[in-house]
Amino acid sequence: MSNKERQSYFQSLRKGLELAEYRMLRDKAMRNLTIVQGDGAVGVREVSARQVFKEIYKEDVPAF
């Protein structure tokens, strides 16, 4: 596999993971659920998916 093919593969993989995260957060936000999020220093915390979705994507949470 050439370097160019490898970069293309990783770019496609990254896009797929971003789309999966977007859909998961949107679904959980629509259902008013929480997610577990690593805070980088101490450990993990439980936060509202609705809040995280609004902060990351700057969109209103869609209704059913």
N, C-alpha and C positions, 0 to 999 in steps of 0.2 A: 504494500500500500504506500503510495507516494505521500509526501508531506502535504500536498494540496488536497488529496483525497481525505487524509486524516483530519485536516482543518475543516473541510466541508462536513464530514461525519460529526465532529464535535459541535459544530455550529447547529446542525440539524437536531442533535441530541439536546443541546441547551434550549433551543426554541420549543421543543416538545415538553421539556420539564417546566419551562415558564408557563406554557399553556395549561399543563396539568395543575400547576399551583393556582393559577387564576381560576380555573373551573372549580377546584376544591374549595378555595376561599369563598367564591361567589355562592356555591351551594350551601356551605355552612353558614354564611352570613344570612342567606334567605331564610334559613331555619332557626335563626337566633341561637346558634350553638357557639361553643368556645373551642379554641385550639390551644395546643401546648406549644410554646415558643421558647427557644433557647435565648438567654439574655447575653450570652457571650462571656460573662465573668463568673457569676455565682452558680448558675444552674439553669433551671427552667421555670417558667411561669405560665399560668393559664390566663388567656386574654380573650376578649370578645372577637369573634371572626368578623363581625360587622365593623368594628372599629379598625381592625387591621386592613380590611378590604378598602375602606374609605381612605385610610392613610396612604396605602401603597398605590392604588389605582385612581384615586381622585374621582371616583364615580359613586353615584347613589346606588344603594343595594336594590336590585330589581325585585319586584313582587311576583308572587306565583301567578 
